[in-house]
Amino acid sequence: MAGTDLFRGKVVVITGGGSGIGRETARFVAAHGGRVVVNDLGTSPRGEGADTSSAEAVVAEIRANGGEAAASTEDVSTWPSAQRIVATALDHFGRIDAVVNSAGVMRHSAFEKMPVEDFDLVVRVHLSGTFYVSRAAAPYFAAQNGGAYLHMTSTTGLIGTMGVTNYGTAKAGIAGLSKLIAFDMKRYSVRSNCMAPSARSRQWEQVNAFRQAEFTKAGNNGDFRQFRSTQGVASQIAPVAAFLVSDAAADITGQIIGVRGTEIYLYSQSRPVRTFQRDGGWTAENLSEHLLPAIRPSLVPLETYGEVFAWPTL
């Protein structure tokens, strides 16, 4: 298999590895000497049904090109199945060195119309699933004093947009989870980062069409027509994702990395922008009189990620 030895001797578990960014990352890791567990339940983008063929097809492709891979069709959203995903790496390859949490589903609707079942499902798969698989790998990382996590967050959660309250909430939670894992696992030389990828997909196209139909008719913000030109493709994401769980990125932990086409950017993280203090404390009257004029220039505009990243990428 053509490539380098970047992952020689390493075993990487990739959830959602049967399609999109997960598939491209699995192929990249295998092409660079790694052994891969390709996990994918094979559901529809809405999380319906199951099909083992997607994970098996990626494994067959990797093996046909001289690489080593094993398939897992477990569901990330339960603790017992997450443990079985990690056990697949141990059973087939005897170790685990990195986890890429890429599995996910999406069910979109305006917040005031969102079924509670759709909120619960999307948060469970993305946020709980990321926790479960990461937690299942943690004892092995701690025992070997090394390991790396990469979790997929999103501009939807970090910046925001319309029609995906469930997805955005889960993705914002993943950014927090990644940082907190980095704190706790640092003493075991384990790194945790998250990535906000921007890539066109069937799921992305469906959600974008929904936003355009639902929100532009109400005069809402967001030029949805330009969104497509601001996205990259999955094959542009994979090298960065793989790099972040390799030893070459040993100095990077607790960070949020954005990838969009040929661009890579480092996200800022929450810090105070301005502080205000008043002798005697604050009242309703002096808040209106003093705080509002002082804070107004620093308020963050309510902009979608399409407005923040308005320029096209290559």
C-alpha positions as CSV (number, residue, x, y, z in Angstrom):
1,M,0.0,0.0,0.0
2,A,1.5,3.3,-1.1
3,G,2.3,5.8,1.7
4,T,4.6,6.5,4.6
5,D,5.1,4.9,7.9
6,L,3.3,7.6,9.9
7,F,1.1,5.0,11.6
8,R,3.4,2.0,11.5
9,G,2.6,-0.2,14.5
10,K,-0.4,1.8,15.4
11,V,-4.1,0.7,15.7
12,V,-6.8,3.3,15.1
13,V,-10.5,2.9,15.7
14,I,-12.6,5.1,13.5
15,T,-16.4,5.3,14.2
16,G,-18.6,6.3,11.2
17,G,-15.8,4.8,9.1
18,G,-18.1,3.5,6.4
19,S,-18.6,6.7,4.6
20,G,-17.7,10.4,4.3
21,I,-14.9,11.7,6.4
22,G,-14.6,8.5,8.4
23,R,-14.1,6.4,5.3
24,E,-11.5,8.8,3.9
25,T,-9.6,8.9,7.2
26,A,-9.6,5.1,7.5
27,R,-8.2,4.8,4.0
28,F,-5.5,7.5,4.8
29,V,-4.4,5.8,8.0
30,A,-4.2,2.4,6.4
31,A,-2.3,3.9,3.4
32,H,0.3,5.2,5.9
33,G,1.0,2.0,7.7
34,G,-1.8,1.9,10.3
35,R,-4.2,-0.9,11.2
36,V,-7.7,0.2,11.3
37,V,-11.0,-0.7,12.9
38,V,-13.7,0.6,10.6
39,N,-16.9,1.0,12.8
40,D,-20.2,1.8,11.1
41,L,-23.7,0.7,12.0
42,G,-24.7,1.4,8.4
43,T,-27.8,3.5,9.2
44,S,-29.4,6.1,6.9
45,P,-28.4,9.8,7.5
46,R,-31.5,10.0,9.8
47,G,-30.2,7.0,11.9
48,E,-32.7,4.5,10.5
49,G,-32.0,0.9,9.6
50,A,-28.7,-0.9,9.7
51,D,-26.4,-2.3,7.0
52,T,-23.1,-4.0,7.6
53,S,-22.0,-3.6,4.0
54,S,-20.6,-0.1,4.4
55,A,-18.0,-1.0,7.0
56,E,-17.2,-4.2,5.3
57,A,-16.7,-2.5,1.9
58,V,-14.1,-0.1,3.4
59,V,-12.3,-3.0,5.1
60,A,-12.3,-4.9,1.8
61,E,-10.9,-1.9,-0.1
62,I,-8.1,-1.4,2.5
63,R,-7.2,-5.1,2.4
64,A,-7.2,-5.2,-1.4
65,N,-4.6,-2.4,-1.3
66,G,-2.3,-4.3,1.1
67,G,-3.5,-2.8,4.4
68,E,-4.9,-4.2,7.6
69,A,-8.4,-3.5,8.8
70,A,-11.3,-5.1,10.7
71,A,-15.0,-4.2,10.6
72,S,-17.2,-3.3,13.5
73,T,-21.0,-2.8,13.0
74,E,-21.7,-1.9,16.6
75,D,-23.8,1.1,17.7
76,V,-21.8,3.9,19.3
77,S,-24.8,5.1,21.3
78,T,-24.8,2.5,24.0
79,W,-22.1,1.7,26.6
80,P,-22.0,-2.1,26.0
81,S,-21.6,-1.7,22.2
82,A,-19.0,1.0,22.6
83,Q,-17.0,-1.5,24.7
84,R,-17.3,-4.1,21.9
85,I,-16.0,-1.6,19.4
86,V,-12.8,-1.2,21.4
87,A,-12.6,-4.9,22.0
88,T,-12.6,-5.4,18.2
89,A,-9.2,-3.6,18.1
90,L,-7.8,-5.7,20.9
91,D,-9.1,-9.0,19.5
92,H,-7.8,-8.4,16.0
93,F,-4.6,-6.3,16.6
94,G,-3.8,-6.6,20.3
95,R,-3.8,-2.9,21.1
96,I,-5.4,0.5,20.5
97,D,-3.5,3.7,19.9
98,A,-6.1,6.2,18.7
99,V,-9.8,6.8,18.4
100,V,-11.5,9.1,15.8
101,N,-15.1,9.7,16.8
102,S,-16.8,10.5,13.5
103,A,-20.2,8.6,13.7
104,G,-23.3,10.6,13.6
105,V,-26.9,11.1,12.4
106,M,-28.9,14.2,11.6
107,R,-32.6,15.0,11.9
108,H,-33.4,18.6,11.1
109,S,-36.3,20.9,11.9
110,A,-36.9,24.3,13.2
111,F,-36.5,24.4,17.0
112,E,-40.2,25.1,17.7
113,K,-41.2,22.1,15.6
114,M,-38.5,19.6,16.7
115,P,-39.8,16.3,18.0
116,V,-38.2,15.6,21.4
117,E,-37.3,12.1,20.1
118,D,-35.2,13.7,17.3
119,F,-33.3,15.8,19.9
120,D,-32.7,12.8,22.2
121,L,-31.5,10.5,19.3
122,V,-29.1,13.0,17.8
123,V,-27.5,14.0,21.1
124,R,-27.2,10.4,22.2
125,V,-25.4,9.3,19.0
126,H,-23.1,12.3,18.7
127,L,-22.4,13.3,22.3
128,S,-23.0,10.2,24.3
129,G,-21.5,8.1,21.6
130,T,-18.3,10.1,21.6
131,F,-18.1,9.7,25.4
132,Y,-18.8,6.0,25.4
133,V,-16.2,5.0,22.8
134,S,-13.6,7.4,24.3
135,R,-14.3,6.1,27.8
136,A,-14.1,2.5,26.6
137,A,-10.6,3.2,25.2
138,A,-9.4,5.2,28.2
139,P,-8.2,2.3,30.5
140,Y,-6.0,0.9,27.7
141,F,-4.5,4.3,26.9
142,A,-3.8,4.9,30.6
143,A,-2.2,1.4,31.0
144,Q,0.2,2.0,28.0
145,N,0.8,5.6,29.0
146,G,-0.2,7.0,25.6
147,G,-3.0,7.5,23.1
148,A,-4.9,10.1,21.1
149,Y,-8.5,11.1,20.5
150,L,-10.0,13.2,17.8
151,H,-13.7,14.1,18.1
152,M,-15.8,15.7,15.3
153,T,-17.4,18.9,16.4
154,S,-19.0,21.4,13.9
155,T,-19.3,25.0,13.0
156,T,-23.0,24.4,13.7
157,G,-22.2,24.1,17.4
158,L,-19.2,26.5,17.6
159,I,-20.8,29.3,15.5
160,G,-24.4,28.4,14.8
161,T,-27.0,28.2,12.2
162,M,-30.7,27.4,11.8
163,G,-32.7,24.2,11.8
164,V,-30.4,21.9,13.7
165,T,-30.7,22.6,17.4
166,N,-30.2,19.0,18.3
167,Y,-27.1,18.5,16.1
168,G,-25.5,21.9,17.1
169,T,-26.1,21.2,20.8
170,A,-24.4,17.8,20.5
171,K,-21.5,19.3,18.6
172,A,-21.0,22.1,21.1
173,G,-21.0,19.5,23.8
174,I,-18.3,17.5,22.0
175,A,-16.0,20.5,22.0
176,G,-16.4,20.8,25.8
177,L,-16.0,17.0,26.3
178,S,-12.8,17.0,24.2
179,K,-11.2,19.7,26.4
180,L,-12.2,18.0,29.6
181,I,-10.8,14.6,28.4
182,A,-7.5,16.4,27.6
183,F,-7.3,17.7,31.2
184,D,-8.0,14.3,32.8
185,M,-5.9,12.2,30.5
186,K,-2.9,14.4,30.3
187,R,-1.2,12.6,33.2
188,Y,-1.2,9.4,31.0
189,S,0.3,11.2,28.0
190,V,-3.0,11.0,26.2
191,R,-4.1,13.8,23.9
192,S,-7.6,14.9,23.0
193,N,-8.5,17.3,20.2
194,C,-11.6,18.1,18.2
195,M,-12.1,19.1,14.6
196,A,-14.7,21.2,12.9
197,P,-14.7,19.9,9.3
198,S,-16.6,21.6,6.5
199,A,-17.3,19.2,3.7
200,R,-20.1,18.6,1.2
201,S,-22.1,15.5,1.7
202,R,-25.6,14.1,1.0
203,Q,-26.6,15.0,4.5
204,W,-25.3,18.5,4.2
205,E,-27.1,19.1,0.9
206,Q,-30.4,18.0,2.5
207,V,-30.1,20.2,5.5
208,N,-29.0,23.2,3.4
209,A,-32.1,22.7,1.2
210,F,-34.3,22.6,4.2
211,R,-32.8,25.8,5.7
212,Q,-33.3,27.7,2.4
213,A,-36.9,26.6,2.2
214,E,-37.8,27.1,5.9
215,F,-35.9,30.3,6.8
216,T,-35.4,32.5,3.8
217,K,-39.2,32.7,3.3
218,A,-39.4,34.3,6.8
219,G,-36.8,37.0,5.9
220,N,-34.2,35.4,8.1
221,N,-30.5,35.9,7.8
222,G,-28.2,33.6,5.8
223,D,-27.4,33.5,2.1
224,F,-27.9,29.8,1.7
225,R,-27.1,29.9,-2.0
226,Q,-23.5,30.7,-1.3
227,F,-23.0,27.9,1.3
228,R,-22.1,25.2,-1.2
229,S,-19.2,27.1,-2.5
230,T,-17.7,27.6,1.0
231,Q,-17.4,23.8,1.6
232,G,-14.6,21.4,1.0
233,V,-14.7,17.6,0.4
234,A,-14.0,14.7,2.7
235,S,-10.7,13.7,1.1
236,Q,-9.4,17.2,2.1
237,I,-10.3,16.6,5.7
238,A,-8.7,13.1,6.1
239,P,-5.0,14.0,6.1
240,V,-5.5,16.6,8.9
241,A,-7.7,14.2,11.0
242,A,-5.1,11.5,10.7
243,F,-2.2,13.8,11.4
244,L,-3.9,14.9,14.7
245,V,-3.9,11.4,16.1
246,S,-0.4,10.6,14.9
247,D,2.8,11.0,17.0
248,A,3.7,13.9,14.7
249,A,1.1,16.0,16.5
250,A,2.4,15.1,20.0
251,D,2.4,18.8,21.0
252,I,-1.3,19.4,20.2
253,T,-4.0,18.7,22.8
254,G,-7.1,20.5,24.0
255,Q,-7.5,22.3,20.7
256,I,-10.2,22.9,18.2
257,I,-9.0,22.7,14.6
258,G,-11.1,23.8,11.6
259,V,-10.6,22.4,8.1
260,R,-12.4,23.7,5.1
261,G,-11.1,22.8,1.6
262,T,-7.4,23.8,1.6
263,E,-7.7,25.9,4.7
264,I,-6.8,24.9,8.3
265,Y,-7.6,27.2,11.1
266,L,-7.3,27.2,14.9
267,Y,-10.4,28.2,16.8
268,S,-10.4,30.5,19.7
269,Q,-11.8,29.2,23.0
270,S,-14.0,30.8,25.6
271,R,-12.2,33.6,27.5
272,P,-13.6,36.8,29.0
273,V,-13.6,39.6,26.3
274,R,-14.2,42.5,28.7
275,T,-14.8,42.9,32.4
276,F,-16.9,45.4,34.3
277,Q,-16.8,46.3,38.0
278,R,-18.8,48.8,40.0
279,D,-18.3,49.8,43.6
280,G,-21.5,48.9,45.5
281,G,-22.6,46.3,43.0
282,W,-25.1,46.3,40.3
283,T,-28.8,47.3,40.2
284,A,-31.4,47.2,37.5
285,E,-31.0,50.9,37.0
286,N,-27.2,51.1,36.8
287,L,-27.1,48.0,34.6
288,S,-29.2,49.8,32.0
289,E,-27.3,53.1,32.4
290,H,-23.7,51.8,32.5
291,L,-23.4,48.1,31.5
292,L,-25.4,48.2,28.2
293,P,-23.5,51.1,26.6
294,A,-20.2,49.6,27.7
295,I,-20.8,46.1,26.5
296,R,-22.7,46.8,23.3
297,P,-19.6,47.3,21.0
298,S,-18.3,43.9,22.1
299,L,-21.5,41.9,21.6
300,V,-21.0,39.0,19.2
301,P,-23.3,39.3,16.1
302,L,-25.9,36.6,15.6
303,E,-24.3,35.3,12.4
304,T,-24.5,31.8,10.9
305,Y,-21.4,29.9,10.0
306,G,-22.2,30.6,6.3
307,E,-21.9,34.3,7.0
308,V,-18.7,34.0,9.1
309,F,-17.1,31.8,6.4
310,A,-18.4,33.8,3.4
311,W,-15.4,33.4,1.1
312,P,-15.1,30.4,-1.2
313,T,-12.4,27.8,-0.6
314,L,-10.4,25.7,-3.0
